[in-house]
């Protein structure tokens, strides 16, 4: 049984998403076609909706699990979910924003021009150096610092291929091409940032009930205005997830609950700081 079928709170979140976006996102999520769901303009609101639905279900069923929450954080798109959970941004506003974010990011780079790859088993500083060495006038950058052992690179497709080979030559265990539609978080996303800025500036942000650790600065922010600006800069800036988890630990966090589809972040947290115990809900 799906989360939507099992939970009235989750079902209400999917129904709200359908109404806000004026199309049946919930039907697309559960019935497909998968090819349409994979379009980033649909994928981003779908993931946001699943995450908020899981959060609302948790709040309805087990409110005690949220009583001790002190901070929120999310990886890339997940930072929008974190802002919703923290009370800085409404779910409806976030839906409208991520729908356009997905479209703008897709349109920033023509299909086939950009690429991403995950580099495993190489120090992040070495990955950065390999990208610099392989650029040859094109763009290739370290864009997701996911853990000390995993860094994602993005940029022009040929440059990503060269950088992947350079990382392997420097000792990386693996360089894995990622099945993505655009070079997310690279400087090639600058056009998407320019288009998103006025939308984010027009959106209503409030000071959150919980501090949100931002991707771009790995800082615990308690100002709605600074959280808005962090989402603007996030589009074409690296996701500093390793530093974000270390910020959580520095703020006294010893337990993290991943809410939403999957448990990838729980695994990354364990690789970064084993003093933080992890659990997942809603996958």
HUHUNOR-V455708 format. One record per residue. RES is the residue in one small letter. PHI is phi in whole degrees, -180 to 180 (* if undefined). Layout:
# HUHUNOR-V455708
RES/PHI, RES/PHI
This chain:
# HUHUNOR-V455708
x/*, x/-75, x/-57, x/-64, x/-74, x/-86, x/-133, x/-65, x/-66, x/-68, x/-60, x/-63, x/-67, x/-66, x/-63, x/-63, x/-63, x/-58, x/-70, x/-65, x/-88, x/59, x/-156, x/-77, x/-58, x/-61, x/-64, x/-62, x/-63, x/-102, x/-123, x/81, x/-73, x/-61, x/-62, x/-74, x/-65, x/-76, x/-66, x/-61, x/-66, x/-98, x/-60, x/-65, x/-66, x/-65, x/-67, x/-57, x/-64, x/-61, x/-65, x/-68, x/-61, x/-65, x/-62, x/-67, x/-64, x/-62, x/-64, x/-78, x/-87, x/-133, x/-58, x/-64, x/-73, x/-103, x/-64, x/-96, x/-61, x/-117, x/-143, x/-129, x/-155, x/-150, x/-95, x/58, x/-53, x/-61, x/-67, x/-67, x/-59, x/-63, x/-65, x/-65, x/-62, x/-81, x/91, x/-84, x/-146, x/-74, x/-60, x/-61, x/-64, x/-63, x/-59, x/-63, x/-68, x/-73, x/-60, x/-73, x/-57, x/-62, x/-65, x/-66, x/-67, x/-65, x/-80, x/-68, x/-134, x/-59, x/-54, x/88, x/-81, x/-107, x/-159, x/-138, x/-150, x/-97, x/-102, x/-115, x/83, x/-137, x/-55, x/-54, x/-64, x/-69, x/-64, x/-60, x/-65, x/-64, x/-63, x/-62, x/-67, x/-93, x/-61, x/52, x/88, x/-103, x/-101, x/-151, x/-143, x/-77, x/-121, x/-130, x/-91, x/-78, x/-166, x/-60, x/-106, x/-138, x/-130, x/-99, x/-113, x/-153, x/155, x/-63, x/-57, x/-65, x/-69, x/-64, x/-63, x/-64, x/-67, x/-61, x/-65, x/-65, x/-67, x/-62, x/-64, x/-84, x/116, x/-61, x/-70, x/-149, x/-130, x/-109, x/-62, x/-103, x/-82, x/-118, x/-98, x/-162, x/-84, x/-61, x/69, x/-87, x/-66, x/-68, x/-87, x/-55, x/-62, x/-67, x/-61, x/-63, x/-78, x/-79, x/-53, x/-64, x/-69, x/-68, x/-67, x/-85, x/-77, x/-86, x/-111, x/-125, x/-65, x/-77, x/-72, x/-118, x/-65, x/-114, x/-84, x/-86, x/-66, x/-76, x/-116, x/55, x/-110, x/-88, x/-99, x/-120, x/-111, x/-59, x/-64, x/-71, x/-67, x/-60, x/-63, x/-63, x/-70, x/-63, x/-70, x/-60, x/-60, x/-120, x/-127, x/-65, x/-87, x/-93, x/-71, x/-59, x/-66, x/-65, x/-66, x/-66, x/-65, x/-57, x/-63, x/-65, x/-83, x/97, x/-72, x/-122, x/-147, x/-124, x/-115, x/-87, x/-114, x/137, x/-73, x/86, x/-140, x/-60, x/-66, x/-60, x/-64, x/-66, x/-59, x/-63, x/-73, x/-90, x/-151, x/-73, x/-74, x/-94, x/-80, x/-122, x/-149, x/-132, x/-144, x/100, x/-74
